[in-house]
Amino acid sequence: MTLDQFKYIYFLGIGGIGMSALARWFQVNGYAVAGYDKTSTLLTSALEAEGMVIHFSEDVDQIPAKFKANPAETLVIYTPAVPKTHTEYIYLTDQGFTLQKRSQVLGLLAGQMTTIGVAGTHGKTTTSSMVAHILRDAGVNCAAFLGGITNNYGTNFLLNQPADDLRSVVCVVEADEFDRSFLTLFPTFAIVTSTDADHLDIYGAHEAVLESFSKFVSQIESNGVLFMKQGLSLADETNASVRSYSLKEGDYYSRNLRIEQATFIFDLVYPQGVISDIYLTVPGFHNVENAVAAGAVALEVGVSPEAIRSALNSYSGVRRRFEYILKTDSAVLIDDYAHHPAEVQAFLLSVKALYPNRELTAIFQPHLYSRTRDFAEGFAESLSLADNVILLDIYPARELPIEGVTSDLIFKGVHSKNKKKCTKAELPDVVRDMKPSLLVTIGAGDIDQLLTMLKNIIKDQ
């Protein structure tokens, strides 16, 4: 299959962060784009404003007539989150349309360029956005398909400049392990940030997760390079050169790390030298480590040390990744997408380092019944780093309830000074009573929809 044979691109699940990036690529490159999603969001509204036709109910009649009339010229791209019982999925399959997963199409696009694949059970969105920003800021002709909205560009997609030879274009791809999507990629360079147990509803066991990452690194081009977090066991699985990195050790690492005025300042040590005094305004020890990985691959691509320092100094992060919602002398509100115990721990440790003299209140919304069941003990331990914990109900996302699985599984293990479980409707009163001066919201569900309300409460207290 080649993309040249299609004029119309129809998305089932167009509002997903990865799907919307693909939709934007096709729209910019002259294809007619339309799609379905379950709910209207700020992101789908932005896509509609860019000229895409989107509807929000399972209704074959709402698929644009030109798309339905031309099956041979219409490519249907779907996300694994769309069930096979979906009315439109069934219709499009029965009518002989070409259906491809998002990951398959992304693999086709990326395969035309020199690809940097950024994988990991956590850290990949921030790291890939850092790589993309360094390349763009340094003037490298690059494209990027990211898993979050970058604050520097206000989008999850960067379009490259036209090139006679597409291999001269560097394509940064967030390589997603969910549903083994990253196995459609054959990158020249790859970063692997972590291989923790996650998505066990898909994989079943941690061993299967590790097998999938082993397969991913085996697909790196033989003349390529794998940048691997120090301590991971993937070196024997690839024919590429292997370089290690971490916060404090490896071929690439940080030194002279200090915090000044809520900014993490550090030197990036690499085999041939040092990039001194990088000012990372997106806080977090984990983000310093992500910056080390991003700087490492940028050096390999040929970006100068000075350009890397300049780009990282101007990097402003990704929405919902350690994002300041309110920052005054009397009140701070930070939002983060963390939805795995290791991510929660890294986030809370960094917040406590930034504000050692403030009492920390954390609101957590668990994501998925299966993830809550599998990692309840880990979540409880990580959340207990906060002085006060407010636990919301589980956000189900793609899942149906599992008998006996509620946020109580986490709540009973939390040993913070104060803890409380409540609904979203009860949350405003709970926060007013607590009067927090340092408040964080954590989770991958819809907790971000509460941020304006929370901001107004704590700034007026």
N, C-alpha and C positions, 0 to 999 in steps of 0.2 A: 504494500500500500504506500502511495505517496500522497502528500497533501495537495499537490497540484490538481488532482482529479476532483476536488471539492470546491464549491462556491458558498455553501451554507454550512454553518457550524451550530449545532443545537446542543445545549448543556442541560443535563439532568443533575441538578444540584449546583447551579451556577453561582450561588452565594457563598460557597466555601472559599476559604482563603486561597487554597491552591488552584481551585477551579477558576476563580475570578481572575487570577494572574494569566492563565491560559486564554480566557475569554478576551482579555485586553490585548494579548498578542495578536490573536486572529482579527480583532476589530481594527487595530492599527495597521495590519497588513492587508486590509481591503476585503476581508470576508464579511458576509452578512452573519450576524451573531444574534441568537435568541436563546431563551432558556426558561427552565422551571426551577423554583425553589420552594421549600415548605413555608418559609416566613419572609416577610419584608424586613430588611435591615438597612442600616446606613450604607453598608457596602453595596447591596443590590440597588439602592437609590442612586448611588454614584455610577453604577454600571448603566442604569437607565438614562441618566443624564448624559452619558457618553454615547447614547444611541442604540443601546441594546434593548430588545423587546423581551420583557420578563413577566411571567404570571406565577401565581402562588396557590393554585389549586390543581389537583390531578384532573386534567381536562384535555383530552386529545384535541378537542375543537379549538383550543387556544394556541396550539402549535401553528405558527404562521403558515398560510396556504402555500407559499412558494416552497417552503421546506418540505411539506407533506407531498407536494406534487412532483418533487424531484429526488426520489430516494437515492439515485445513483450519484447525485451531486451534493448530497447532504451527509455530513459526518456527525454522528451522535457521540458525545463524550459524557461519560457518567462517572459519578463517584461511588465507591463501594458502599457508602452510607445509604444509597437508594436501594430499597429492597427489590428483589426480582418480581414481587407481586405488584409493583407500582403500575398503575393503569397505563401510563405513557410508555414505560419500559416494555411492557407486553406488546402494545400496539406497534412500536417502532421495530421490535424484534420480528414480529409476525409479518410486517410489511417489507421486510428485506433490507432495512437500512443498515449501514455499517456502524456498528457500535464498538467503541474502544474505551477502556478505562483512561482516566486522567493520566495515570503514570505511563501508560503506553504511548500516548501522544507526546507527553513531555520528553520521553526517551527519544522519540523521532526528532523532535526539535533540537534537543541538546546534542544529539549525535552528529549534527551537521557542523557543530562548533567545537572548540577546545573547552572541555567541561571541567569545572571544579565542583565536585559533589560534596556537600557538607552533611554528614550523617551523625546520628547519636540519639539516644533515648531522651536526652535533654541538652539544651545549649545550641541546637542547630539553627534555630531562627535568628538568634542574636549573632552567632558566628558568621552565618552566611550573609546577613545584612552588613556586618562589618567588612567582610571581604568585598562585597559589591560596592560599598561606599569608598573603600580604599582605591579600588580600580577606577571607579568613575571620577573620583577626586583627582587621581593621578593622570587622567587623560587616556586611560586604556579603553579601547573599543570593547564594550562588554554589554551583555544582556544579563538579566537576573530574574529568576522565578523564586519568590520568597514566601515564607509561611507567616508573614506578619506585615503590617503597614509600617513602613519606615518613617520616622519623624523627619529625616533629612529631605525625603522626596514625596512624602504623603501618598505612597503607593506600595504595593507588593510586587511590582513589576517594573523592570528597567528595560528599555528598548535600545538595542545597539544601533550604531550608524551603519548605513549600507556598506557592503564590502564585496569585492570581486571574489575573494576567497573566504568562505565562511569559517574556515579553520583558523583564520587570523583573529576571529572574534572569540573572546573569552566569555563563556556562559556559566554563571554561578547558579547552582541549583540546590535548593534545600532538599536533601535526599531523605524521604520519609520512609521509615521502616514499617509503618502501619500497613497491613495487608501486603507486606513485602513489596511495596510500590517501588522502592529504590533499586530493585533488581532489573528494572528496564534501563538503567543507566550504565554506561561504560566510560567512566571519566578518565581524564588524563591525570588530574590531581584530585585527591580526596582528603577530607578531614573526618576523623571519627572522634567525637567528644566523649562518648560513654556508651556502654552496652548493658545497662542495668535491666533487670526484669521489668517489662512493661507490656501493655497490650496483650496480656495473657488470655483475654477473651478471644484473641485471634491465634496466638501461638501455643497456648496450653501450658508451656513450661519455659523456664529461662533458657534451658539448653537449646530450644528451637529458636529463640531470639539470637543466641550466639551463633548458631548455624547460619542464620540469615545474614548476619553481619560478616561472617566468614565468606559467604558467597559474594556479597557486595564488594569486599576488598579484592577478591580474586578476579573481579571484572575490571579493575584498574588497568589501564594500558601498561604494557611491560616497560615502556620507557618513561612511565609516569612516577609519581611520588605519593606515598601515603603518609600523612601527618597524623600520628596516633597519640592519643592521650597516654602519658606515661603510666604503665601498670596494666594496660590492656593486653590481651593475648591474641593478637591478630597478625603478627609479623610473619609467621610461617604460612599464612593463607594467601599471600599475594606474591606476584612476580615483580611488582614495582619496588622502587627504593623506599625504605621506611625511615622516617624521622620521628623522634619522640618530642613531646612538649608537655608542660604542666605549669602550675603556678610557681613552683620552686625548683624543679629539676627537669633534666632531659636535654635534648639538643637545643631546645628553645625554652626559655623560662624568664620569669620576672625577677628583678632584684631591686633593692632600695625602695620597696613598696611602703608608701605612707599615705595617710589621709589628711588632707588640708581643706577646710571649708567645704566639706561634703564632696570633695573630688579625690579620686584615687590616682596617685602619681607614682610612676614606676619606670624602670629601665627594662627594655626588652633585650635580652642576651641571645645572640644567635651564633652559629659556629664561626662566622667570619668577623664578628664585632658586636657592638652594642648600640642600640637606639636609646638615647638618654632622654629622661624627663618627658615621658608621655603623660598627658593630662587627660584622664578618662572621666568625663562628666556624667557618664552613666555608671552609677556606683555598683559595687559588688565585687568580692574576691573572685566569684565565678566569672564575672564579666572581664576582669583582668586576664584570667586564664583564656577566655574566649578571644580576647584581643591578641594574646600571644600566638594562638593558632592562626588567626587571620593575618597577622603580620608575617608569620612564617611562610604561608602559601603565597602571599603577595611578593615577598622577596624572591621566591622561586620563579614567579612569573616575570620578574624583572623590574618591579617597582623599587625605586630608590629608598634607602632608609629615611631620608629627609621627607620624602613624599608620604611615607607611611606614618611618620610622626605627625605631620600636618593633618592628615586625614583622620587619624584616631582622635586628635585633639578637637576636631570639629564634628565627630560622630555624636549624634543626639538620640540614638536608640530606636527602639521599636515600640509601638503602642502596646500597652499591657505587659511590658517587660520592664520591671523596676521603674514604673512611670510615676512621676510626681504629679498628683492631682491638686494638691495644696501644699504650699511651703511658706510658712510665715514664722515669726519668732515664737508665736504661741501655739501653733497647730501645724501638724504635718500629716498628710494623707498620701500613701503610696499604694499603687495597684500593681499586682503581678499575676501572671498567667500560670504560675506553678501548680502542677497537678500530680506530682510524684513526690514521695517523701524526701528524696535527695534534693529535689528542687526547692521544696519548702524549707528544708534545713539550710541550704545555701543562701536563700533569700533572707531568712530571719537572722542568721549569723551576720550577714552584711549590714542589715538595718541596725542591729545592736551595736556593731562596731562604729557606725556613723553617729549614733545617738546613745552613747553609753550611760548618760545621766537621765534618760527619760524612761518612763514606764511604757512598755510596748503592749498594745492591744491588737490582736489579730482576729480578723473575721475570715473564716474558711468555708468555702462551698465545695464539698466533695464532688468529683466528676466521675460518673459511671458507677453503677452498682457493682460490677465485676471488679473494678479497680479498688473500690472501697473494701470489698470482701478480701481481696488479695493482699492489700497493704495497710489494713486498719492499724495494726500495731506500729508500723513505721510512721504513719501519719500522726498518731498520738504522740510518739516520741519527738518528732520534729516540731509539732505545734507547741509542745511543752516548753520550748525555748522562749515563748512569749509569756509576759506576766499575766495577761488576761486573754482568754480565748473565747470567741463567740462562734459557735458551730451552726451552720445552716443545714437544711435538708439536702439530700443528694440531687445533683442535676443529672437527669437520666440520659441526655443526649440521644444516642441511637438505640438505647437499650430499654427493654421492658423490666419491670421490677423483679427482683430475686427474693424469694421468700426468706424472711429473717435478716435481710441486709438493709440496714438503715444507718444513719450517721451515729447512732448510739454505739456502734462497734468501735468508732474512733473515740467518742466522747468519754467512755468509761476508762480509757487508758490515759487521758490527758491529766497531767499532774501540775498544771500551772497554779499560781496563787488563786486566781479566780477563773471559773469557766461557766459558760451558759449556753444552752441549746435553744434556738428559737427559729421561727419562720421568717421569711422576708417581710411579711406584713408587721411582725412584732419588732423587727430590727430597729426602726427609728427610735422607739421608746427605750430600748435596751441601751443604745449608744448614748442617748441623752442622759440616762441615769449614770453611765460610766464616766462621762466627760473626759474622753481620752485626749491627750495632747500629741500622742504619736499613734496613729491608726493605720493599719495595713489591711488591704483586701486581697485574698488569695483564691485562685481557682480558674478553671478553664470553661466554666459554664456561662451563665448570664449575670454574674455578680457585678460586672462592669456597668450594668444598667442602674445600679444603686448608687453610683459614685457621686452624681450631682446632689442627690439627697444627703449623702453622708458629708460631703464637702460643706453644704450649707449648715448642717448641724454643728460641726466642730468649729467652723470659723466664727460662729455666732455665740458660742458658749461662754 
